[in-house]
Amino acid sequence: MNSNLIHVINQHKETVKVSLTLKEESQRFTKLLYKAFYDCDTDAEQALKELEVLFVKIRNIACPQIKNLPCKRWDDFKSNIPELYTNLKKDAEAIFNNDPASQSVEEIYLAYPGFFAISTYRMARVFYKLKLPLIPRLMTEYAHCITGIDIHPGANIGDSFFIDHGTGVVIGETTEIHSNVKVYQGVTLGALTVKKQYQDTKRHPTIKSNVTIYANATILGGDTIIGKNSIIGGNTWLTESVPENSIVTHNHKVEVFAKTKK
């Protein structure tokens, strides 16, 4: 019985090749790069040397799955670090400037799940643009597991992005978010129709600059555009575009009655 079971398992492994080492080392890369950027006890120079070794390791595991495309080098990733670091500083400043509960930028780096999710997304986005498979998703899923915030690395997000609280936020693969956008917990930027044949089309909405989207709002569809400077109220459901400078609210009647005295 054991020999038959082992044979079946080994046959499956030949068909579907999964490397948990790739998952674990992609997470380690994410954590070390975050520490290199922000941890005062981590030597940045030494961390970059370790990151180069890790990069080569995960690239070599992931690259056999690329057909007719060469693997990228550490220098290709490293050249993106200055812009990445600058963008993350803008995100941290946006959170500090917009959240009255934030006491310091240090608090944002250490305690804000939204910032950690955005940071991991931007790191993963570099891998995504280098066309390295699996690694970007493994990185953003790591942040998803920790924070409850699901950002696909294919999403295109502009400067000074702010996610407050964050639990339950979903940002789909073809979402486009411009600069200075604020998103609260439970927001979904998703597809209107989920079918495999739409894989190569824009399925998720476009959010223009200076938009605020409050808790539990759902915005769906690749043709849906939220105009700049708009406010999308909590619990709204949108599948059509909204012009700039709009305020969108959800009208739900709440009635309060006095208890009847016994």
DOSE-8039 format. One record per residue: residue number from 0; x, y, z of N, C-alpha, C in turn. Coordinates in nm, 2 decimals. Layout:
N
NUM,X,Y,Z,X,Y,Z,X,Y,Z
...
END
This chain:
262
0,0.08,-0.12,0.00,0.00,0.00,0.00,0.09,0.13,0.00
1,0.19,0.13,0.09,0.28,0.24,0.09,0.35,0.27,-0.04
2,0.39,0.16,-0.10,0.46,0.17,-0.23,0.37,0.23,-0.34
3,0.24,0.19,-0.34,0.15,0.24,-0.44,0.12,0.39,-0.41
4,0.11,0.43,-0.28,0.08,0.57,-0.25,0.20,0.65,-0.29
5,0.32,0.61,-0.26,0.44,0.68,-0.29,0.45,0.70,-0.45
6,0.41,0.59,-0.52,0.42,0.60,-0.67,0.32,0.70,-0.72
7,0.20,0.71,-0.66,0.10,0.81,-0.70,0.15,0.95,-0.67
8,0.20,0.97,-0.55,0.26,1.10,-0.51,0.37,1.14,-0.61
9,0.46,1.05,-0.64,0.57,1.09,-0.72,0.53,1.12,-0.87
10,0.43,1.04,-0.91,0.37,1.07,-1.04,0.31,1.21,-1.05
11,0.24,1.25,-0.94,0.18,1.38,-0.94,0.29,1.49,-0.94
12,0.40,1.47,-0.86,0.51,1.56,-0.86,0.58,1.58,-0.99
13,0.57,1.48,-1.07,0.63,1.49,-1.21,0.54,1.57,-1.30
14,0.41,1.57,-1.27,0.32,1.65,-1.35,0.31,1.79,-1.31
15,0.30,1.81,-1.18,0.29,1.95,-1.12,0.41,1.97,-1.03
16,0.50,2.05,-1.08,0.63,2.07,-1.00,0.61,2.20,-0.91
17,0.61,2.17,-0.78,0.60,2.28,-0.68,0.72,2.28,-0.59
18,0.78,2.40,-0.57,0.89,2.41,-0.49,0.86,2.50,-0.37
19,0.84,2.43,-0.25,0.81,2.51,-0.13,0.94,2.59,-0.09
20,1.05,2.55,-0.14,1.18,2.63,-0.11,1.16,2.77,-0.18
21,1.11,2.77,-0.30,1.08,2.90,-0.37,0.99,2.99,-0.29
22,0.89,2.93,-0.23,0.79,3.01,-0.15,0.86,3.06,-0.02
23,0.94,2.98,0.05,1.00,3.02,0.17,1.11,3.12,0.15
24,1.19,3.10,0.04,1.30,3.19,0.01,1.25,3.33,-0.04
25,1.14,3.32,-0.11,1.08,3.45,-0.16,1.03,3.53,-0.04
26,0.97,3.46,0.06,0.94,3.53,0.18,1.06,3.59,0.26
27,1.16,3.51,0.26,1.29,3.56,0.33,1.35,3.68,0.25
28,1.34,3.68,0.12,1.39,3.79,0.05,1.31,3.92,0.08
29,1.17,3.90,0.09,1.09,4.01,0.12,1.12,4.07,0.26
30,1.13,3.99,0.36,1.16,4.03,0.50,1.30,4.10,0.50
31,1.40,4.04,0.43,1.53,4.10,0.44,1.54,4.23,0.37
32,1.47,4.25,0.26,1.48,4.38,0.19,1.41,4.48,0.27
33,1.30,4.45,0.34,1.23,4.54,0.43,1.32,4.58,0.54
34,1.39,4.49,0.60,1.48,4.52,0.71,1.60,4.60,0.66
35,1.65,4.58,0.54,1.76,4.66,0.48,1.71,4.80,0.47
36,1.59,4.83,0.43,1.54,4.96,0.42,1.51,5.03,0.55
37,1.46,4.96,0.65,1.41,5.03,0.77,1.47,4.99,0.90
38,1.53,4.88,0.92,1.57,4.83,1.05,1.71,4.89,1.08
39,1.72,4.97,1.19,1.85,5.04,1.22,1.95,4.94,1.27
40,1.91,4.82,1.30,2.01,4.71,1.35,2.05,4.62,1.23
41,2.00,4.65,1.11,2.04,4.57,0.99,2.14,4.65,0.91
42,2.26,4.60,0.88,2.36,4.66,0.80,2.31,4.66,0.65
43,2.29,4.77,0.59,2.23,4.77,0.46,2.33,4.71,0.35
44,2.46,4.73,0.37,2.55,4.68,0.27,2.56,4.52,0.28
45,2.56,4.47,0.40,2.56,4.33,0.42,2.43,4.27,0.37
46,2.32,4.33,0.40,2.19,4.28,0.36,2.18,4.27,0.21
47,2.24,4.37,0.14,2.23,4.37,-0.01,2.31,4.25,-0.06
48,2.42,4.22,0.00,2.50,4.10,-0.04,2.42,3.98,-0.02
49,2.35,3.96,0.09,2.27,3.85,0.12,2.15,3.84,0.02
50,2.10,3.96,-0.01,1.98,3.96,-0.10,2.03,3.92,-0.24
51,2.15,3.95,-0.28,2.20,3.91,-0.41,2.20,3.75,-0.42
52,2.25,3.69,-0.32,2.25,3.55,-0.31,2.11,3.49,-0.32
53,2.02,3.55,-0.24,1.88,3.50,-0.24,1.82,3.52,-0.37
54,1.84,3.64,-0.44,1.79,3.66,-0.57,1.82,3.56,-0.67
55,1.95,3.52,-0.67,2.00,3.42,-0.76,1.93,3.29,-0.74
56,1.92,3.26,-0.61,1.86,3.13,-0.57,1.71,3.12,-0.62
57,1.63,3.22,-0.58,1.49,3.21,-0.62,1.47,3.23,-0.77
58,1.56,3.31,-0.84,1.55,3.32,-0.98,1.58,3.18,-1.05
59,1.68,3.11,-1.00,1.72,2.99,-1.06,1.61,2.88,-1.04
60,1.54,2.89,-0.93,1.42,2.79,-0.91,1.31,2.83,-1.00
61,1.28,2.96,-1.02,1.17,3.00,-1.09,1.19,3.01,-1.24
62,1.31,3.03,-1.29,1.34,3.05,-1.43,1.31,2.94,-1.52
63,1.32,2.81,-1.48,1.29,2.70,-1.57,1.15,2.71,-1.63
64,1.06,2.78,-1.56,0.92,2.78,-1.60,0.90,2.89,-1.71
65,1.00,2.97,-1.74,0.99,3.07,-1.84,1.03,3.01,-1.98
66,0.95,3.03,-2.08,0.98,2.97,-2.21,1.03,3.09,-2.30
67,1.14,3.07,-2.36,1.20,3.16,-2.46,1.23,3.30,-2.40
68,1.24,3.31,-2.27,1.28,3.43,-2.21,1.40,3.41,-2.12
69,1.51,3.50,-2.13,1.62,3.48,-2.04,1.60,3.52,-1.90
70,1.67,3.46,-1.81,1.66,3.50,-1.67,1.72,3.63,-1.65
71,1.67,3.71,-1.55,1.72,3.84,-1.52,1.83,3.83,-1.42
72,1.92,3.93,-1.41,2.03,3.93,-1.32,2.00,4.02,-1.20
73,2.08,4.00,-1.10,2.06,4.09,-0.97,2.07,4.23,-1.01
74,2.16,4.27,-1.10,2.18,4.41,-1.14,2.05,4.47,-1.19
75,1.97,4.38,-1.26,1.84,4.43,-1.32,1.75,4.47,-1.20
76,1.75,4.39,-1.10,1.66,4.42,-0.98,1.72,4.54,-0.91
77,1.85,4.54,-0.88,1.92,4.64,-0.80,1.90,4.78,-0.86
78,1.90,4.79,-0.99,1.88,4.92,-1.05,1.75,4.98,-1.02
79,1.65,4.90,-0.98,1.52,4.96,-0.94,1.51,5.00,-0.80
80,1.61,4.97,-0.71,1.60,4.99,-0.57,1.59,5.14,-0.54
81,1.67,5.23,-0.60,1.65,5.38,-0.56,1.51,5.43,-0.58
82,1.45,5.40,-0.70,1.31,5.44,-0.72,1.21,5.37,-0.63
83,1.23,5.24,-0.60,1.15,5.17,-0.51,1.15,5.24,-0.37
84,1.27,5.27,-0.32,1.29,5.33,-0.19,1.22,5.46,-0.18
85,1.24,5.54,-0.29,1.18,5.67,-0.30,1.02,5.67,-0.29
86,0.97,5.57,-0.37,0.82,5.55,-0.37,0.77,5.51,-0.23
87,0.84,5.43,-0.16,0.80,5.38,-0.03,0.80,5.49,0.07
88,0.90,5.58,0.06,0.90,5.70,0.15,0.78,5.79,0.12
89,0.74,5.80,0.00,0.62,5.88,-0.03,0.50,5.82,0.03
90,0.49,5.68,0.02,0.37,5.61,0.08,0.37,5.63,0.23
91,0.48,5.62,0.29,0.49,5.64,0.44,0.45,5.78,0.48
92,0.50,5.88,0.40,0.46,6.02,0.43,0.31,6.04,0.41
93,0.25,5.98,0.30,0.11,5.99,0.28,0.03,5.94,0.40
94,0.07,5.83,0.45,0.00,5.77,0.57,0.01,5.87,0.69
95,0.13,5.91,0.71,0.16,6.00,0.83,0.08,6.13,0.81
96,0.07,6.19,0.69,0.01,6.32,0.67,-0.15,6.30,0.67
97,-0.20,6.19,0.65,-0.34,6.17,0.63,-0.41,6.10,0.75
98,-0.33,6.03,0.83,-0.40,5.95,0.94,-0.37,6.03,1.07
99,-0.48,6.08,1.13,-0.46,6.16,1.26,-0.41,6.07,1.37
100,-0.43,5.94,1.36,-0.38,5.84,1.47,-0.23,5.82,1.46
101,-0.17,5.85,1.35,-0.03,5.82,1.34,0.06,5.92,1.42
102,0.15,5.87,1.50,0.23,5.96,1.59,0.37,5.98,1.53
103,0.41,5.90,1.44,0.55,5.91,1.39,0.56,5.82,1.26
104,0.66,5.86,1.18,0.69,5.77,1.06,0.74,5.64,1.11
105,0.81,5.63,1.22,0.86,5.51,1.28,0.75,5.41,1.31
106,0.64,5.47,1.36,0.52,5.39,1.39,0.46,5.32,1.26
107,0.47,5.40,1.16,0.41,5.35,1.03,0.50,5.23,0.98
108,0.63,5.25,0.98,0.71,5.14,0.94,0.70,5.01,1.02
109,0.67,5.03,1.15,0.67,4.91,1.24,0.53,4.85,1.26
110,0.42,4.94,1.25,0.29,4.89,1.30,0.18,4.90,1.20
111,0.20,4.95,1.08,0.09,4.97,0.99,0.09,4.86,0.89
112,-0.02,4.78,0.89,-0.03,4.67,0.80,-0.04,4.72,0.65
113,-0.11,4.83,0.64,-0.12,4.89,0.50,0.01,4.92,0.44
114,0.10,4.98,0.52,0.23,5.01,0.47,0.31,4.89,0.43
115,0.30,4.78,0.52,0.38,4.66,0.49,0.32,4.60,0.36
116,0.19,4.60,0.34,0.13,4.54,0.22,0.17,4.62,0.10
117,0.17,4.75,0.11,0.21,4.84,-0.01,0.36,4.81,-0.04
118,0.45,4.81,0.07,0.59,4.78,0.05,0.61,4.65,-0.02
119,0.55,4.55,0.02,0.57,4.42,-0.04,0.52,4.42,-0.18
120,0.40,4.48,-0.21,0.35,4.50,-0.34,0.46,4.56,-0.43
121,0.52,4.67,-0.39,0.61,4.75,-0.47,0.74,4.66,-0.50
122,0.78,4.59,-0.40,0.90,4.50,-0.42,0.86,4.39,-0.52
123,0.74,4.33,-0.50,0.70,4.22,-0.59,0.68,4.28,-0.74
124,0.64,4.40,-0.74,0.61,4.47,-0.88,0.74,4.47,-0.96
125,0.86,4.49,-0.89,0.98,4.48,-0.97,1.00,4.35,-1.03
126,0.98,4.24,-0.95,0.99,4.11,-1.01,0.89,4.09,-1.12
127,0.77,4.14,-1.10,0.67,4.13,-1.21,0.71,4.19,-1.34
128,0.77,4.31,-1.33,0.81,4.38,-1.45,0.93,4.32,-1.51
129,1.01,4.24,-1.43,1.12,4.16,-1.49,1.07,4.03,-1.55
130,0.94,4.01,-1.54,0.88,3.89,-1.60,0.93,3.76,-1.54
131,0.97,3.76,-1.41,1.00,3.64,-1.34,0.87,3.58,-1.28
132,0.85,3.45,-1.30,0.72,3.39,-1.26,0.72,3.36,-1.11
133,0.60,3.34,-1.06,0.57,3.29,-0.93,0.62,3.38,-0.82
134,0.74,3.43,-0.82,0.80,3.51,-0.72,0.71,3.63,-0.68
135,0.66,3.71,-0.77,0.58,3.82,-0.73,0.45,3.78,-0.65
136,0.39,3.68,-0.70,0.27,3.63,-0.63,0.30,3.57,-0.49
137,0.41,3.50,-0.48,0.45,3.45,-0.35,0.48,3.56,-0.25
138,0.53,3.67,-0.30,0.56,3.78,-0.21,0.44,3.85,-0.17
139,0.35,3.88,-0.26,0.22,3.95,-0.22,0.13,3.86,-0.14
140,0.13,3.73,-0.17,0.05,3.64,-0.08,0.11,3.63,0.06
141,0.24,3.65,0.07,0.30,3.65,0.21,0.24,3.77,0.28
142,0.24,3.89,0.22,0.18,4.01,0.28,0.03,3.99,0.31
143,-0.04,3.92,0.22,-0.18,3.89,0.23,-0.21,3.81,0.35
144,-0.12,3.71,0.37,-0.14,3.62,0.49,-0.12,3.70,0.62
145,-0.03,3.79,0.62,0.00,3.87,0.74,-0.10,3.98,0.77
146,-0.14,4.05,0.67,-0.22,4.17,0.68,-0.36,4.16,0.64
147,-0.40,4.06,0.57,-0.54,4.05,0.52,-0.56,4.14,0.40
148,-0.45,4.20,0.34,-0.46,4.29,0.23,-0.41,4.21,0.10
149,-0.49,4.20,0.00,-0.46,4.13,-0.12,-0.44,4.22,-0.24
150,-0.31,4.25,-0.27,-0.28,4.33,-0.39,-0.20,4.25,-0.49
151,-0.26,4.23,-0.61,-0.20,4.16,-0.71,-0.08,4.24,-0.76
152,0.04,4.18,-0.79,0.16,4.25,-0.83,0.14,4.31,-0.97
153,0.04,4.26,-1.05,0.01,4.32,-1.18,-0.05,4.46,-1.17
154,-0.12,4.49,-1.06,-0.18,4.62,-1.05,-0.08,4.73,-1.06
155,-0.12,4.84,-1.12,-0.03,4.96,-1.14,-0.08,5.07,-1.05
156,0.01,5.10,-0.95,-0.03,5.19,-0.84,0.07,5.31,-0.84
157,0.01,5.43,-0.84,0.09,5.55,-0.84,0.15,5.59,-0.71
158,0.20,5.71,-0.70,0.27,5.76,-0.58,0.18,5.78,-0.46
159,0.23,5.78,-0.34,0.16,5.83,-0.22,0.03,5.76,-0.20
160,0.04,5.63,-0.20,-0.08,5.54,-0.18,-0.10,5.51,-0.03
161,-0.22,5.52,0.01,-0.26,5.51,0.16,-0.37,5.41,0.18
162,-0.33,5.30,0.24,-0.44,5.20,0.29,-0.45,5.21,0.44
163,-0.57,5.25,0.49,-0.59,5.26,0.63,-0.66,5.14,0.69
164,-0.61,5.08,0.80,-0.66,4.96,0.86,-0.63,4.84,0.77
165,-0.70,4.83,0.66,-0.66,4.75,0.55,-0.73,4.61,0.54
166,-0.77,4.55,0.65,-0.82,4.41,0.65,-0.93,4.40,0.54
167,-0.91,4.30,0.46,-1.02,4.27,0.36,-1.00,4.35,0.23
168,-0.90,4.43,0.21,-0.88,4.51,0.09,-0.84,4.41,-0.02
169,-0.90,4.42,-0.14,-0.86,4.34,-0.26,-0.84,4.43,-0.38
170,-0.72,4.42,-0.44,-0.69,4.50,-0.55,-0.65,4.40,-0.66
171,-0.73,4.40,-0.77,-0.71,4.30,-0.87,-0.60,4.33,-0.97
172,-0.56,4.23,-1.05,-0.44,4.23,-1.14,-0.43,4.35,-1.23
173,-0.54,4.39,-1.30,-0.54,4.50,-1.40,-0.59,4.63,-1.34
174,-0.60,4.64,-1.21,-0.63,4.77,-1.15,-0.53,4.88,-1.18
175,-0.58,5.00,-1.21,-0.49,5.11,-1.22,-0.53,5.22,-1.12
176,-0.43,5.25,-1.04,-0.45,5.35,-0.93,-0.35,5.47,-0.95
177,-0.40,5.59,-0.96,-0.32,5.70,-0.98,-0.27,5.75,-0.85
178,-0.21,5.87,-0.84,-0.14,5.92,-0.73,-0.24,5.97,-0.62
179,-0.19,5.97,-0.49,-0.26,6.03,-0.38,-0.40,5.97,-0.36
180,-0.41,5.84,-0.37,-0.54,5.77,-0.35,-0.54,5.71,-0.21
181,-0.66,5.72,-0.14,-0.67,5.66,-0.01,-0.78,5.56,-0.01
182,-0.75,5.44,0.05,-0.84,5.33,0.05,-0.85,5.28,0.19
183,-0.98,5.25,0.24,-1.00,5.20,0.37,-1.04,5.05,0.37
184,-1.05,4.99,0.48,-1.07,4.85,0.50,-1.19,4.79,0.42
185,-1.18,4.67,0.37,-1.29,4.60,0.31,-1.32,4.65,0.16
186,-1.24,4.73,0.11,-1.26,4.78,-0.03,-1.22,4.67,-0.13
187,-1.30,4.65,-0.23,-1.27,4.56,-0.34,-1.26,4.64,-0.47
188,-1.15,4.62,-0.54,-1.14,4.67,-0.68,-1.12,4.55,-0.76
189,-1.24,4.51,-0.82,-1.24,4.37,-0.88,-1.29,4.37,-1.02
190,-1.31,4.25,-1.07,-1.36,4.22,-1.20,-1.51,4.21,-1.20
191,-1.58,4.26,-1.30,-1.72,4.25,-1.31,-1.77,4.11,-1.35
192,-1.69,4.05,-1.43,-1.71,3.91,-1.48,-1.58,3.83,-1.46
193,-1.59,3.71,-1.40,-1.47,3.63,-1.38,-1.48,3.51,-1.47
194,-1.42,3.52,-1.59,-1.41,3.41,-1.68,-1.27,3.40,-1.74
195,-1.22,3.28,-1.76,-1.09,3.25,-1.80,-1.05,3.32,-1.94
196,-1.15,3.33,-2.03,-1.12,3.39,-2.16,-1.09,3.54,-2.15
197,-1.12,3.60,-2.03,-1.09,3.74,-2.02,-0.95,3.77,-1.96
198,-0.87,3.66,-1.95,-0.74,3.67,-1.89,-0.65,3.78,-1.93
199,-0.65,3.81,-2.06,-0.56,3.91,-2.12,-0.63,4.04,-2.15
200,-0.74,4.07,-2.08,-0.81,4.20,-2.10,-0.80,4.27,-1.96
201,-0.83,4.40,-1.97,-0.84,4.49,-1.85,-0.97,4.46,-1.78
202,-0.97,4.39,-1.67,-1.09,4.35,-1.60,-1.12,4.43,-1.48
203,-1.03,4.51,-1.43,-1.04,4.58,-1.30,-1.04,4.73,-1.32
204,-1.10,4.81,-1.23,-1.12,4.95,-1.25,-1.00,5.04,-1.25
205,-1.02,5.16,-1.30,-0.92,5.27,-1.29,-0.96,5.37,-1.19
206,-0.87,5.41,-1.10,-0.90,5.51,-0.99,-0.80,5.62,-1.02
207,-0.86,5.74,-1.05,-0.78,5.86,-1.08,-0.73,5.92,-0.95
208,-0.64,6.02,-0.97,-0.57,6.09,-0.86,-0.67,6.15,-0.76
209,-0.62,6.15,-0.63,-0.69,6.22,-0.52,-0.83,6.16,-0.49
210,-0.84,6.04,-0.51,-0.97,5.97,-0.48,-0.96,5.91,-0.34
211,-1.07,5.92,-0.26,-1.08,5.85,-0.14,-1.20,5.74,-0.15
212,-1.17,5.62,-0.11,-1.26,5.51,-0.11,-1.28,5.46,0.03
213,-1.40,5.48,0.08,-1.42,5.44,0.22,-1.46,5.29,0.24
214,-1.47,5.25,0.36,-1.48,5.11,0.40,-1.59,5.03,0.33
215,-1.55,4.91,0.28,-1.64,4.81,0.22,-1.71,4.85,0.09
216,-1.65,4.96,0.03,-1.70,4.99,-0.11,-1.65,4.88,-0.21
217,-1.73,4.86,-0.31,-1.69,4.76,-0.41,-1.70,4.83,-0.55
218,-1.59,4.83,-0.62,-1.59,4.89,-0.75,-1.54,4.78,-0.85
219,-1.62,4.76,-0.96,-1.59,4.64,-1.04,-1.59,4.69,-1.19
220,-1.51,4.62,-1.27,-1.51,4.63,-1.41,-1.39,4.71,-1.47
221,-1.34,4.66,-1.58,-1.23,4.72,-1.65,-1.26,4.85,-1.72
222,-1.39,4.87,-1.75,-1.43,5.00,-1.81,-1.47,5.11,-1.71
223,-1.47,5.07,-1.58,-1.51,5.16,-1.47,-1.40,5.25,-1.43
224,-1.42,5.38,-1.44,-1.32,5.48,-1.41,-1.38,5.58,-1.30
225,-1.31,5.59,-1.20,-1.35,5.68,-1.09,-1.27,5.81,-1.11
226,-1.34,5.92,-1.14,-1.27,6.05,-1.18,-1.20,6.11,-1.06
227,-1.10,6.19,-1.09,-1.01,6.24,-0.99,-1.09,6.33,-0.89
228,-1.04,6.34,-0.77,-1.09,6.42,-0.66,-1.23,6.37,-0.61
229,-1.27,6.25,-0.64,-1.40,6.19,-0.60,-1.39,6.13,-0.47
230,-1.50,6.12,-0.40,-1.51,6.04,-0.27,-1.62,5.93,-0.29
231,-1.58,5.81,-0.26,-1.67,5.70,-0.27,-1.70,5.65,-0.13
232,-1.83,5.67,-0.10,-1.87,5.64,0.04,-1.87,5.49,0.07
233,-1.87,5.46,0.20,-1.87,5.32,0.25,-1.99,5.24,0.20
234,-1.97,5.11,0.18,-2.07,5.02,0.14,-2.13,5.04,0.00
235,-2.07,5.13,-0.08,-2.13,5.15,-0.22,-2.08,5.04,-0.31
236,-2.16,5.02,-0.42,-2.14,4.92,-0.52,-2.14,4.99,-0.65
237,-2.03,4.99,-0.72,-2.02,5.06,-0.85,-1.97,4.97,-0.96
238,-2.04,4.98,-1.07,-2.00,4.90,-1.19,-2.00,5.00,-1.31
239,-2.02,5.13,-1.29,-2.01,5.23,-1.39,-1.92,5.34,-1.35
240,-1.87,5.42,-1.45,-1.78,5.52,-1.42,-1.84,5.64,-1.35
241,-1.76,5.72,-1.28,-1.80,5.83,-1.20,-1.72,5.95,-1.24
242,-1.78,6.06,-1.28,-1.70,6.18,-1.32,-1.62,6.24,-1.21
243,-1.52,6.32,-1.24,-1.43,6.38,-1.14,-1.51,6.47,-1.05
244,-1.46,6.49,-0.93,-1.52,6.57,-0.82,-1.66,6.52,-0.78
245,-1.68,6.39,-0.79,-1.81,6.33,-0.75,-1.80,6.29,-0.60
246,-1.92,6.29,-0.54,-1.94,6.22,-0.41,-2.04,6.11,-0.42
247,-2.01,5.99,-0.40,-2.10,5.88,-0.42,-2.13,5.82,-0.28
248,-2.26,5.81,-0.25,-2.30,5.75,-0.12,-2.40,5.64,-0.14
249,-2.40,5.56,-0.04,-2.50,5.44,-0.04,-2.61,5.48,0.06
250,-2.73,5.48,0.00,-2.85,5.52,0.08,-2.91,5.39,0.15
251,-2.88,5.37,0.27,-2.93,5.26,0.34,-3.01,5.32,0.46
252,-3.13,5.29,0.47,-3.21,5.35,0.58,-3.19,5.28,0.71
253,-3.15,5.36,0.81,-3.13,5.30,0.94,-3.24,5.37,1.03
254,-3.32,5.29,1.10,-3.42,5.34,1.19,-3.39,5.30,1.33
255,-3.40,5.39,1.42,-3.38,5.36,1.57,-3.52,5.38,1.64
256,-3.56,5.28,1.71,-3.68,5.29,1.79,-3.66,5.28,1.94
257,-3.73,5.35,2.01,-3.72,5.33,2.16,-3.78,5.20,2.20
258,-3.72,5.14,2.30,-3.77,5.02,2.35,-3.90,5.04,2.42
259,-3.99,4.95,2.40,-4.12,4.96,2.47,-4.11,4.91,2.62
260,-4.15,5.00,2.70,-4.14,4.97,2.85,-4.24,4.86,2.88
261,-4.19,4.76,2.96,-4.28,4.65,3.01,-4.34,4.69,3.14
END
